[in-house]
């Protein structure tokens, strides 16, 4: 049944088109202090400046003046099973995996447990304004079945996959390459392209992947060329050294994946902190994308992602919270940490650029910018209603901010989940703060 047409009056901010340089982003930005967004059947019909005649139209009008509406946030890298171990103390990447991550992930063989945590995870995304995410499951197929089922109920646009891992992990999480291939293929056939759901081939990272497993991933990508590829790359210096020892025949970490034809459009590599020169060039040449995960990189002491270099090399990036190494589901807080990472490298990350990466830029990194990421007519109606001043300090700073750029910057440095008033998915309000 078709949904009725509705209109929303508020302030709006989005980007009209992707940008190839940081300097070009502002030219694509659109801000309407008083606008009206028209929706029909889950899609955007139009966004235009409010005019007095609009109040006489017959369709439902929702008046949200005083609120700022932006496209739904896109999280380009997150682990849903790690939700319950967020904020785990004291380790860097490899020790952290063995001490905390693997034991937690062992629980997801239980379908009921996976279903319960999937519901909790998706509610965390929605309550923080995230409407699309690229998500790691565990090695257990039931972890992905549960997540996709919960996302389908909410009509969310989600990309996810079962972890593929056949060595260098505890026995209780190890699978054979043949088993990983079979289970992944079944999941692709069951879920990929079903409604707003898509599948990502998900080898955890090179150290837990044998050459046989990577060949299985390659075979699946050749069989299903429109699926995504989601993995980790060059997060930690010890990890990079380990990969070089495990794959001495390859030219470097990225070449382990590239050799198996796992780079390319719809390939998303998380972190990419310690890339070598030819790896930057390979990411550009293959149209691969990077997920920049600032809170995780700082929390695990992994290093500082070179945002400026990604622009110079013409490599697409999105923002990832990387929960549970990341310390928040909230994209506003993630943008604030991205600013600090950039500052430490003498790069000034503007609010304009930051919100671009969290919306249309993130959609482009996931090859979804044709369907989400801004308020263009025909796109899916996923967006966030933000209350820009929910505390006395925010009210003070918002009141003395001279323009939209300063107000956005205040949001990304002082904002958090309290600023998310509503989250809309597929043209319907999917989450609402109790006081909104």
Buried (B, 14 or more C-beta within 10 A) or exposed (E): EEBEBBBBBBBBBBBEBBBEEBEEBBEBBEBBEEBBBBBBEBBBBBBBEBEEEBEEEEEEBBEBEEBBBBBBBBBBBBBBBBBBBBEBEEBBBBEBBEBBBBEBBBBBBBBEBBBEBBBEBBBBBBBBBBBBBBBBBBBBBBBBBBBBBBBBEBBBBBBBBBBBBBBBBEEEBBBEBEBBBBBBBEBBEBBBEEBBBBBBBBBBBBBBBBBBBBBBBBEBBEEBEEBBBBBBBBBBBEBBEBBBEBBEEBBBBBBBBBBBBBBBBBBBBBBBBBBBEEBBBBBBBBBBBBBBBBBBBBBBEBBBBBBBBBBEBBBBBBBBBBBBBBBBBBBBBBBBBBBBBBEEEEBEBBBBBBBBBBBBBBBBBBBBBEBBBBBBEEBBBBBBBBBBBBBEEBEEBBEEBEEBBBBBBBBBBBBBBBBBBBBBBBBEEBBBBEEE
